[in-house]
Amino acid sequence: MKIVKKIVLTIIIVIGLASLLVVITGNTHLFKAVSSTYLKGKTGPTIDDYPLFENRKVAVGKYQPWLISRNYNKTKDDILLKEIEKYHPAAFLIVKNDSICYEEYWDNYNENSLTNSFSIAKTFVGLLIGIAIDEGKINGVDDPVANYLPQYKEHTELTIEHLLTMSSGINFDESYNSPFGHMAKAYYGTDIKKLNSNYTVMEKPGETWRYLGGNTIILSLILEKVTGMSLSEYMSEKVWKPIGAKNEALWSLDHKDGLEKAYCCFYSNARDFARIGKLYLNGGLWNGERIVTEKYVDASICSAYHLKDKDKKPVDFYGYQMWSTYYKDIDIFYARGIQGQYIITIPEKNIVIVRLGYQRASNLENNHPADLYHYIDFALKQ
């Protein structure tokens, strides 16, 4: 019995010391991380995490239903579908000529299910920057960030475009494996604004492309300041309501009544996500209503082409928080999230694809996840 008591006491002491160390080192986010993952049988963030966090609603306006194609779910490629199902999908949707022509759900998800879009949210923030420019709230992408956020007054060379194109030179990290990295602290922590203030410009902006979510957080801070609204409120008023979304979306916050986790954590469904694809497909127009200028949409697709990555290779696949590729002699651009979330647009074919799920291919082909091409190939058969 004494041995058992000693073991228990030792465990308590170890846990107590570890907890004290976590607090002293400023890594209190680990409490949330461990309690919401390993203690629940998970190894990291999932597409269903919104109940774990405070959220802000992205309100809807008048619902505009999608048209349903006469060929709805009639064209299926079983071989490609088998490849698609390897990556544990939750939803797969194809819109062609403004009508839903293919739609499938897995694991009890449906057309109204909320799931995490992860880094697709970056594209939404990029879109909102364009709208703020159109409204004159931001002068333009060449504006110094210091004009809006005084904490960057010593780095007047840093512009909004550098943030949009992931070339800020700020020493964020994007490790999704380190529990002590910027991404883990941003996801599980409670003060994104303070967290971002711990990082600074270390390289000359506008030269090296580094995919870092901290850049998107800075963009969101600019938006909050110039609009006087939360990110969710601005998204609702300028995008979600005008495009006729059916369901309220959720955007996870760092704490109650706090800031949106702008680099991720926008929760919605396949049908409503597809509306963003249609908006980009039509150059910023939604059913004749101008949401954002075509000039900004065009810039969103290819504005990082002058950059090189850390290995000095040309960046011909990124724009303003948006990815692009050239496949089968077709230009394609898209938003993506780390667990296989995609909003893909194929202008030449008037196609929008949304894929949501738990996983994406681990290997890249020409800087793009290999599974991306399965969704495109399937859609091109419609």
C-alpha positions in Angstrom: 0.0 0.0 0.0 2.9 2.4 0.9 4.4 1.7 -2.6 1.2 2.6 -4.3 0.9 5.9 -2.3 4.5 6.8 -3.2 3.8 6.1 -6.9 0.6 8.3 -6.8 2.5 11.0 -4.9 5.3 10.9 -7.4 2.9 11.2 -10.3 1.1 14.2 -8.6 4.4 15.9 -8.1 5.6 15.3 -11.6 2.3 16.7 -13.0 2.5 19.6 -10.7 6.0 20.5 -11.7 5.2 20.0 -15.4 2.2 22.3 -15.1 4.2 24.9 -13.3 6.8 24.8 -16.0 4.1 25.2 -18.7 2.9 28.4 -16.9 6.4 29.8 -16.3 7.4 29.3 -20.0 4.2 30.9 -21.3 2.9 27.7 -22.9 -0.5 27.5 -21.2 -2.0 26.6 -24.5 -0.8 23.1 -23.9 -3.5 22.6 -21.3 -6.2 23.2 -23.9 -4.3 21.2 -26.5 -3.8 18.1 -24.4 -7.3 18.2 -22.9 -9.0 18.5 -26.3 -6.8 16.0 -28.1 -4.9 13.2 -26.4 -7.3 13.0 -23.5 -10.1 12.5 -26.0 -8.3 10.0 -28.1 -7.3 12.4 -30.8 -3.8 13.4 -32.0 -4.6 17.0 -33.2 -7.1 19.4 -34.6 -10.2 17.9 -36.4 -12.9 19.2 -38.7 -15.4 19.0 -35.8 -13.6 21.2 -33.2 -15.9 24.2 -33.0 -17.6 23.0 -29.8 -14.2 23.2 -28.1 -13.9 26.9 -28.7 -15.8 30.2 -28.5 -17.2 31.1 -31.9 -18.8 34.1 -33.6 -21.7 33.6 -36.0 -21.4 34.7 -39.6 -25.0 35.7 -40.2 -27.0 35.0 -43.3 -29.4 37.1 -45.3 -32.0 36.0 -47.9 -31.3 32.5 -49.0 -30.6 31.9 -52.7 -31.0 28.2 -53.4 -28.7 26.4 -55.9 -30.2 25.1 -59.1 -30.0 21.3 -59.4 -28.8 19.9 -62.7 -30.9 17.5 -64.8 -27.8 15.3 -64.7 -27.5 15.4 -60.9 -25.4 12.4 -59.7 -25.8 10.6 -63.1 -22.1 10.8 -64.1 -19.8 8.8 -61.7 -16.4 7.4 -62.2 -16.1 4.5 -59.7 -12.3 4.2 -60.1 -11.7 7.9 -59.3 -14.3 7.7 -56.5 -12.3 4.9 -55.0 -9.2 7.1 -55.0 -11.2 10.0 -53.5 -12.5 7.8 -50.7 -8.9 6.9 -49.7 -8.6 10.2 -48.0 -11.6 10.0 -45.7 -13.9 12.6 -47.3 -16.9 14.2 -45.6 -18.3 16.0 -48.6 -17.7 16.2 -52.3 -19.7 18.7 -54.5 -19.5 19.8 -58.1 -21.2 22.8 -59.5 -21.3 23.2 -63.3 -22.9 26.0 -65.2 -24.4 27.3 -61.9 -26.1 24.0 -61.1 -25.2 21.3 -58.7 -24.4 18.2 -60.9 -22.7 16.0 -58.3 -23.0 15.7 -54.5 -22.0 13.0 -52.0 -21.5 12.9 -48.2 -20.0 10.4 -45.9 -20.0 9.6 -42.1 -23.4 11.2 -41.4 -22.4 14.6 -42.8 -24.9 16.3 -45.0 -25.5 19.5 -46.9 -26.0 21.5 -43.7 -23.1 20.1 -41.6 -20.6 22.5 -40.2 -16.9 21.5 -40.7 -13.6 23.3 -40.3 -12.2 24.8 -43.5 -8.8 25.3 -41.9 -6.7 27.4 -44.2 -9.5 28.1 -46.7 -10.2 30.9 -44.2 -7.0 32.6 -45.4 -8.6 33.0 -48.8 -11.7 34.6 -47.2 -9.5 37.1 -45.4 -7.7 37.9 -48.7 -11.2 38.5 -50.2 -12.2 40.9 -47.4 -9.0 42.9 -47.9 -10.0 43.4 -51.6 -13.4 44.6 -50.5 -12.0 47.0 -48.0 -9.8 48.4 -50.7 -12.8 48.8 -53.0 -14.6 50.7 -50.2 -11.6 53.0 -49.6 -11.0 51.8 -46.1 -7.6 50.6 -47.3 -5.7 52.7 -49.9 -4.2 49.8 -51.7 -2.0 46.7 -51.5 1.1 48.9 -51.6 0.2 50.6 -48.4 2.7 50.1 -45.5 1.3 48.0 -42.8 2.6 50.6 -40.3 -0.1 53.0 -41.6 -2.7 50.8 -39.9 -0.7 49.0 -37.2 1.8 51.3 -35.3 3.7 48.3 -33.9 5.3 48.0 -37.4 6.4 51.6 -37.5 10.1 50.5 -37.6 9.3 48.4 -40.7 7.7 50.8 -43.2 9.0 48.7 -46.0 6.4 46.0 -45.1 3.2 46.3 -47.2 -0.2 44.7 -47.2 0.8 43.0 -50.5 3.7 41.3 -48.7 1.2 39.8 -46.2 -1.1 38.8 -48.9 1.6 37.0 -50.9 3.3 35.4 -47.8 6.5 37.3 -48.3 6.5 39.5 -45.2 9.9 38.3 -43.9 8.4 38.0 -40.4 9.8 35.1 -38.4 6.6 33.1 -37.8 6.8 29.4 -38.0 4.3 27.0 -39.6 5.1 23.7 -38.0 2.0 21.6 -37.3 4.0 19.1 -35.4 5.6 21.2 -32.7 3.4 21.8 -29.7 5.4 24.9 -28.9 5.1 26.5 -32.4 3.1 29.5 -33.6 0.4 27.4 -35.1 -0.2 25.4 -31.9 -0.3 28.6 -29.8 -2.6 30.3 -32.3 -5.0 27.4 -32.4 -5.2 26.5 -28.7 -4.1 29.8 -27.1 -6.3 32.7 -25.9 -4.6 35.8 -27.2 -3.8 35.9 -30.9 -3.0 39.6 -31.0 -0.4 39.3 -28.2 1.0 36.1 -29.7 1.7 37.9 -33.0 3.4 40.7 -31.3 6.2 38.2 -30.3 7.3 38.0 -33.9 9.1 40.6 -36.1 10.4 41.3 -39.6 13.7 39.4 -39.9 14.1 39.3 -43.7 13.6 41.8 -46.4 9.9 41.8 -47.3 8.9 41.0 -50.9 11.7 38.6 -51.7 11.1 35.1 -50.2 7.8 33.3 -50.1 7.1 31.4 -46.9 3.6 30.1 -46.2 2.9 31.4 -42.7 -0.5 31.9 -41.1 0.7 34.7 -39.0 0.6 37.0 -42.1 -3.2 36.4 -42.4 -3.7 37.2 -38.7 -2.0 40.6 -39.3 -4.4 41.2 -42.3 -7.3 40.5 -40.0 -6.1 43.0 -37.4 -5.9 45.6 -40.2 -9.5 44.7 -41.3 -10.8 45.0 -37.8 -9.2 48.4 -37.4 -10.3 50.0 -40.7 -13.9 48.6 -40.6 -14.7 48.9 -36.9 -16.2 45.5 -37.2 -15.3 42.0 -36.2 -14.0 39.8 -39.1 -17.2 37.7 -38.8 -19.5 40.8 -39.0 -17.6 42.1 -42.0 -17.7 38.7 -43.7 -21.4 38.5 -43.1 -22.3 42.0 -44.4 -20.0 42.0 -47.4 -20.0 38.4 -48.6 -22.1 35.8 -46.7 -25.4 37.7 -47.0 -25.0 39.0 -50.6 -24.1 35.5 -51.9 -27.3 34.0 -50.3 -25.7 31.5 -48.0 -28.2 29.1 -46.5 -26.6 28.5 -43.1 -25.0 30.6 -40.5 -21.3 29.9 -40.4 -19.1 30.0 -37.3 -15.6 31.5 -37.0 -13.7 30.3 -33.9 -12.3 32.9 -31.5 -9.2 33.0 -29.3 -11.4 33.6 -26.3 -15.0 34.8 -25.5 -15.8 38.0 -27.4 -12.2 37.8 -28.7 -10.6 37.8 -32.2 -11.3 35.3 -35.0 -8.6 32.8 -35.7 -8.2 34.4 -39.1 -5.8 31.9 -40.6 -8.3 29.0 -40.1 -11.4 27.8 -38.3 -14.2 29.0 -40.5 -17.0 26.4 -40.2 -19.6 25.9 -42.9 -20.8 23.3 -45.4 -20.1 22.3 -49.0 -23.0 24.1 -50.7 -22.3 27.4 -49.0 -18.5 27.1 -49.6 -19.2 26.6 -53.3 -20.7 30.1 -53.4 -17.2 31.5 -52.8 -15.9 29.5 -55.7 -18.7 30.8 -57.9 -17.9 34.4 -56.8 -14.2 34.0 -57.8 -15.2 32.1 -61.0 -17.2 35.1 -62.1 -14.5 37.6 -61.4 -16.1 39.0 -58.2 -19.7 39.2 -59.4 -22.5 37.4 -57.8 -25.6 37.2 -60.0 -24.9 40.6 -61.4 -23.9 42.2 -58.0 -20.3 43.4 -57.7 -18.8 42.0 -54.5 -15.2 42.7 -55.2 -13.4 44.1 -58.3 -12.4 41.8 -61.1 -8.9 43.5 -61.0 -8.5 42.3 -57.4 -9.7 38.8 -58.2 -7.2 38.6 -61.1 -4.4 39.8 -58.8 -5.4 37.2 -56.3 -4.6 34.4 -58.7 -1.0 35.2 -59.7 0.5 38.0 -57.6 3.3 36.0 -56.0 4.8 34.9 -59.3 7.8 37.3 -58.9 8.8 35.6 -55.7 11.1 32.7 -55.0 10.7 30.2 -52.1 13.4 29.4 -49.6 15.1 27.1 -52.1 15.2 29.9 -54.7 12.6 28.2 -56.9 10.0 30.4 -58.6 6.6 30.7 -56.9 4.2 30.2 -59.8 1.4 28.7 -57.7 0.3 31.4 -55.3 -1.4 34.8 -55.3 -3.3 36.7 -52.6 -4.0 33.9 -50.2 -5.0 31.8 -53.1 -3.4 28.8 -54.9 -3.2 28.2 -58.7 -2.1 25.5 -61.1 -2.1 24.6 -64.8 -3.4 21.1 -65.4 -4.4 19.4 -68.7 -3.9 22.7 -70.5 -6.5 24.4 -68.1 -5.9 27.2 -65.6 -7.2 26.3 -62.2 -7.2 28.3 -59.0 -8.3 27.2 -55.5 -8.4 27.6 -51.7 -7.2 24.8 -49.6 -7.0 23.5 -46.0 -4.5 21.2 -44.3 -6.9 18.2 -43.9 -8.1 18.1 -47.5 -10.5 21.1 -47.7 -10.7 22.6 -51.2 -12.7 25.2 -53.1 -11.6 24.7 -56.7 -12.5 26.8 -59.6 -12.1 25.9 -63.3 -13.2 29.0 -65.3 -12.8 27.5 -68.7 -15.3 24.7 -67.8 -17.5 26.9 -65.6 -16.9 24.4 -62.7 -16.6 24.8 -59.0 -15.6 21.9 -56.8 -15.8 21.6 -53.0 -14.2 18.8 -51.1 -14.3 18.6 -47.3 -12.8 15.9 -45.1 -10.3 14.6 -42.7 -7.2 14.0 -44.8 -5.3 14.9 -47.9 -2.4 13.3 -49.8 0.9 13.6 -48.0 2.9 14.0 -51.2 2.9 17.1 -53.4 2.9 17.2 -57.2 4.1 20.5 -58.6 3.5 22.1 -55.2 0.0 20.8 -54.9 -1.4 17.9 -52.8 -1.7 14.9 -55.1 -5.3 14.2 -54.3 -6.3 17.6 -55.8 -6.0 16.1 -59.2 -8.5 13.3 -58.4 -11.2 15.9 -57.7 -10.4 17.8 -60.9 -10.4 14.7 -63.0 -13.7 13.6 -61.6 -15.3 17.0 -62.2 -14.0 17.2 -65.8 -16.1 14.1 -66.6 -19.3 15.8 -65.7 
